[in-house]
Amino acid sequence: MIYIVRQGETDWNLFRRANGVTDTYLNQTGIAQAKLQAKNLRSVSFDACFCSPQTRARQTCEIIYQGPIVFDDRLVEINCGEFEGTDETDAEKMKLVWQAIMNGDKGAESFKAFMKRSLDFCDMIAEKYNGKNVLIVTHAVNIRVMDYYFSGKPKDYDFIKRTFIKNGGLLTFENSKT
């Protein structure tokens, strides 16, 4: 099985600010969310654990899993460029954020480049860890790409509307080639 956990809550999540690559830390709720996932997953024997090197993901992962962790840059959240910290409740600003990401403008990582690194990671998991229990701790947009990939890459997948996973939340996927 593939177990994908979104990093626990930060104050920026709480106040609906776009984290992107800005290094933020878990708040008390985020720590409690990670402890809850640790309890939920305590009976799983993981063959491998991968984590974003960003502090909020690292903190979450280190609470959940006590074994060796591979920190992989492909699991870093999408870079929002000059829009880091933007109020996510401001629809007009968020429209500008997505325009910048789609075009790779204003210091933002292009969605195409983000997809490439995310799908490269998913390919590696599918090829090298088939039939294994794998824990992955990462971020919201990364999880949308993983959901797309491990759900069979549906043509009508909507990356903006699909797969909202709460901080500290868990998604699981079968991990075997059929």
C-alpha positions as CSV (number, residue, x, y, z in Angstrom):
1,M,0.0,0.0,0.0
2,I,1.0,3.6,-0.5
3,Y,0.2,5.8,2.4
4,I,0.3,9.6,1.6
5,V,0.0,12.0,4.5
6,R,-0.3,15.8,4.1
7,Q,1.9,17.7,6.5
8,G,0.2,18.9,9.7
9,E,-1.2,22.4,10.1
10,T,0.9,25.5,10.3
11,D,-0.3,29.0,11.3
12,W,-0.2,29.9,7.6
13,N,-2.6,27.0,6.9
14,L,-4.8,28.2,9.8
15,F,-4.9,31.7,8.4
16,R,-5.3,30.5,4.8
17,R,-2.0,31.8,3.4
18,A,-0.3,30.1,0.5
19,N,2.7,28.3,2.0
20,G,4.5,27.2,-1.2
21,V,8.2,26.9,-0.5
22,T,8.2,29.3,2.5
23,D,9.5,27.3,5.4
24,T,6.9,27.3,8.1
25,Y,6.5,25.1,11.2
26,L,3.8,23.0,12.6
27,N,1.5,24.6,15.2
28,Q,0.0,22.7,18.1
29,T,-2.9,21.5,16.0
30,G,-0.4,20.2,13.4
31,I,1.6,18.4,16.0
32,A,-1.6,16.8,17.3
33,Q,-2.6,15.8,13.7
34,A,0.8,14.1,13.2
35,K,0.5,12.3,16.5
36,L,-3.0,11.0,15.5
37,Q,-1.6,9.7,12.2
38,A,1.3,8.0,14.1
39,K,-1.4,6.2,16.2
40,N,-3.5,5.3,13.1
41,L,-0.4,3.9,11.3
42,R,1.4,2.3,14.2
43,S,0.5,-1.3,13.0
44,V,1.8,-0.7,9.5
45,S,5.3,-2.0,8.8
46,F,6.8,0.4,6.2
47,D,9.3,-0.8,3.7
48,A,10.3,2.8,2.8
49,C,9.5,6.3,3.9
50,F,9.8,9.4,1.7
51,C,9.3,13.0,2.8
52,S,9.5,16.6,1.5
53,P,12.6,18.3,3.1
54,Q,10.5,21.3,4.1
55,T,10.3,21.7,7.8
56,R,6.5,21.3,8.2
57,A,6.6,17.9,6.4
58,R,9.8,16.8,8.1
59,Q,8.2,17.5,11.6
60,T,5.1,15.6,10.6
61,C,7.1,12.7,9.3
62,E,9.4,12.4,12.3
63,I,6.4,12.2,14.6
64,I,4.8,9.5,12.5
65,Y,7.8,7.3,11.6
66,Q,10.8,6.4,13.6
67,G,12.8,4.6,10.9
68,P,15.0,5.9,8.1
69,I,13.5,8.7,6.0
70,V,14.5,9.7,2.5
71,F,14.1,13.4,2.0
72,D,13.3,13.9,-1.7
73,D,13.3,17.4,-3.3
74,R,10.6,16.2,-5.8
75,L,8.2,16.3,-2.8
76,V,8.7,20.0,-2.1
77,E,5.4,22.1,-2.5
78,I,5.0,24.1,-5.7
79,N,6.8,27.4,-5.6
80,C,4.3,30.3,-5.7
81,G,7.0,32.9,-6.4
82,E,6.0,36.4,-5.3
83,F,2.6,35.1,-4.3
84,E,3.9,33.1,-1.3
85,G,1.8,34.1,1.7
86,T,-1.1,35.2,-0.4
87,D,-4.5,35.1,1.3
88,E,-6.2,32.0,-0.2
89,T,-9.7,33.4,0.5
90,D,-9.1,36.2,-2.0
91,A,-10.5,34.7,-5.2
92,E,-9.0,37.4,-7.4
93,K,-5.5,37.0,-6.0
94,M,-5.7,33.2,-6.2
95,K,-6.7,33.6,-9.9
96,L,-3.4,35.6,-10.4
97,V,-1.5,32.9,-8.5
98,W,-2.8,30.1,-10.8
99,Q,-2.1,32.2,-13.9
100,A,1.5,32.7,-12.7
101,I,1.9,29.0,-11.9
102,M,0.4,28.0,-15.3
103,N,2.9,30.3,-17.1
104,G,5.9,30.1,-14.7
105,D,5.7,33.8,-14.2
106,K,6.6,36.1,-11.3
107,G,9.0,33.7,-9.8
108,A,6.5,30.9,-9.6
109,E,7.4,27.3,-10.6
110,S,5.5,26.4,-13.8
111,F,2.8,23.8,-13.4
112,K,4.5,21.8,-16.2
113,A,7.8,21.6,-14.3
114,F,6.0,20.8,-11.1
115,M,4.1,18.0,-12.8
116,K,7.2,16.6,-14.3
117,R,9.1,16.3,-11.0
118,S,6.0,15.0,-9.2
119,L,5.3,12.4,-11.9
120,D,9.0,11.3,-11.9
121,F,8.6,10.6,-8.2
122,C,5.4,8.6,-8.7
123,D,7.1,6.6,-11.5
124,M,10.0,5.8,-9.2
125,I,7.6,4.6,-6.5
126,A,5.6,2.5,-9.0
127,E,8.7,0.9,-10.4
128,K,11.0,0.4,-7.4
129,Y,8.4,-0.2,-4.6
130,N,5.7,-2.3,-6.3
131,G,4.0,-4.4,-3.7
132,K,5.7,-2.6,-0.8
133,N,4.3,-0.5,2.0
134,V,5.5,3.1,1.4
135,L,4.9,6.2,3.5
136,I,5.0,9.5,1.8
137,V,4.7,12.8,3.7
138,T,4.2,15.9,1.5
139,H,2.0,18.8,0.7
140,A,-1.4,19.6,-0.8
141,V,-0.6,20.2,-4.5
142,N,1.8,17.3,-4.6
143,I,-1.0,15.1,-3.2
144,R,-3.3,16.1,-6.0
145,V,-0.7,14.9,-8.5
146,M,-0.3,11.7,-6.7
147,D,-4.0,11.1,-6.5
148,Y,-4.1,11.7,-10.3
149,Y,-1.3,9.3,-10.9
150,F,-2.3,6.5,-8.6
151,S,-6.0,6.8,-9.7
152,G,-5.0,5.9,-13.2
153,K,-4.5,9.4,-14.7
154,P,-8.1,10.1,-15.6
155,K,-8.5,12.5,-18.6
156,D,-11.1,14.6,-16.9
157,Y,-9.1,15.1,-13.7
158,D,-9.4,18.7,-12.3
159,F,-6.3,19.6,-10.3
160,I,-7.9,22.7,-8.7
161,K,-11.2,21.1,-7.6
162,R,-10.2,17.6,-6.9
163,T,-8.7,15.9,-3.9
164,F,-8.7,18.4,-1.1
165,I,-7.0,16.6,1.8
166,K,-6.9,18.3,5.2
167,N,-3.7,19.0,7.1
168,G,-2.5,15.7,8.7
169,G,-4.9,13.8,6.4
170,L,-4.2,10.4,4.8
171,L,-4.8,8.9,1.4
172,T,-4.1,5.3,0.6
173,F,-3.6,3.5,-2.7
174,E,-3.0,-0.1,-3.7
175,N,0.6,-0.6,-4.7
176,S,0.7,-3.5,-7.1
177,K,0.9,-3.7,-10.8
178,T,-2.0,-5.6,-12.3
